[in-house]
Amino acid sequence: MSFSVKVTPTENGAVITVNGYDISITVKPAEAAVTPLPTPAPRITVDDVKSKLAEHLGELTISEEIEGIVVRPVGYLGREKFTSIARIVRELRGSYISAGKESRFAIPWE
């Protein structure tokens, strides 16, 4: 099978003729899609964490550290309190770090 192909440039593209059939191609600049930048989430503060953990404040110390906002139990929390605090910390994108006496909850800055 043999094809006859002819390309004829035009002002804004070309006409391609294949076996007597014309294919017209128009070239134009692509429209730049304007995608708005996502708004960064506001940085969490110690006051935000304290308000979320208000019912447990007497049993915790909350401070700003290099790894983010760190929540440390003052003493033994028990299962129910620990679970409640862990759930709130996870909602704030944080996690529990098990490290013996240095165990803590950490909520990253971002």
Contacts in CASP RR format, 6 or more apart in sequence:
PFRMAT RR
TARGET T0000
AUTHOR 0000-0000-0000
METHOD contacts of the structure
MODEL  1
MSFSVKVTPTENGAVITVNGYDISITVKPAEAAVTPLPTPAPRITVDDVK
SKLAEHLGELTISEEIEGIVVRPVGYLGREKFTSIARIVRELRGSYISAG
KESRFAIPWE
3 18 0 8 1.000
3 19 0 8 1.000
4 17 0 8 1.000
4 18 0 8 1.000
4 19 0 8 1.000
4 20 0 8 1.000
5 16 0 8 1.000
5 17 0 8 1.000
5 18 0 8 1.000
6 16 0 8 1.000
6 17 0 8 1.000
7 14 0 8 1.000
7 15 0 8 1.000
7 16 0 8 1.000
7 17 0 8 1.000
8 14 0 8 1.000
8 15 0 8 1.000
8 16 0 8 1.000
8 17 0 8 1.000
10 24 0 8 1.000
12 26 0 8 1.000
12 27 0 8 1.000
12 28 0 8 1.000
13 25 0 8 1.000
13 26 0 8 1.000
13 27 0 8 1.000
14 24 0 8 1.000
14 25 0 8 1.000
14 27 0 8 1.000
15 22 0 8 1.000
15 23 0 8 1.000
15 24 0 8 1.000
15 25 0 8 1.000
16 22 0 8 1.000
16 23 0 8 1.000
16 24 0 8 1.000
16 25 0 8 1.000
17 23 0 8 1.000
41 110 0 8 1.000
43 109 0 8 1.000
43 110 0 8 1.000
44 69 0 8 1.000
44 92 0 8 1.000
44 107 0 8 1.000
44 109 0 8 1.000
45 69 0 8 1.000
46 62 0 8 1.000
46 63 0 8 1.000
46 64 0 8 1.000
46 69 0 8 1.000
48 92 0 8 1.000
49 62 0 8 1.000
49 69 0 8 1.000
49 71 0 8 1.000
49 92 0 8 1.000
49 107 0 8 1.000
50 57 0 8 1.000
50 62 0 8 1.000
52 88 0 8 1.000
52 91 0 8 1.000
52 92 0 8 1.000
53 60 0 8 1.000
53 62 0 8 1.000
53 71 0 8 1.000
53 85 0 8 1.000
53 88 0 8 1.000
55 84 0 8 1.000
56 81 0 8 1.000
56 84 0 8 1.000
56 85 0 8 1.000
58 74 0 8 1.000
59 73 0 8 1.000
59 74 0 8 1.000
59 75 0 8 1.000
59 77 0 8 1.000
59 81 0 8 1.000
60 71 0 8 1.000
60 72 0 8 1.000
60 73 0 8 1.000
60 74 0 8 1.000
60 85 0 8 1.000
61 71 0 8 1.000
61 72 0 8 1.000
61 74 0 8 1.000
62 69 0 8 1.000
62 70 0 8 1.000
62 71 0 8 1.000
62 72 0 8 1.000
63 69 0 8 1.000
63 70 0 8 1.000
63 72 0 8 1.000
64 70 0 8 1.000
67 106 0 8 1.000
67 108 0 8 1.000
68 106 0 8 1.000
68 107 0 8 1.000
68 108 0 8 1.000
68 109 0 8 1.000
69 106 0 8 1.000
69 107 0 8 1.000
69 109 0 8 1.000
70 104 0 8 1.000
70 105 0 8 1.000
70 106 0 8 1.000
70 107 0 8 1.000
71 85 0 8 1.000
71 89 0 8 1.000
71 104 0 8 1.000
71 105 0 8 1.000
71 106 0 8 1.000
71 107 0 8 1.000
72 103 0 8 1.000
72 104 0 8 1.000
72 105 0 8 1.000
73 82 0 8 1.000
73 85 0 8 1.000
73 103 0 8 1.000
77 85 0 8 1.000
85 105 0 8 1.000
86 96 0 8 1.000
86 105 0 8 1.000
89 95 0 8 1.000
89 96 0 8 1.000
89 105 0 8 1.000
89 107 0 8 1.000
92 107 0 8 1.000
93 107 0 8 1.000
93 108 0 8 1.000
94 105 0 8 1.000
94 106 0 8 1.000
94 107 0 8 1.000
94 108 0 8 1.000
95 105 0 8 1.000
95 106 0 8 1.000
96 103 0 8 1.000
96 104 0 8 1.000
96 105 0 8 1.000
97 103 0 8 1.000
97 104 0 8 1.000
97 105 0 8 1.000
97 106 0 8 1.000
END
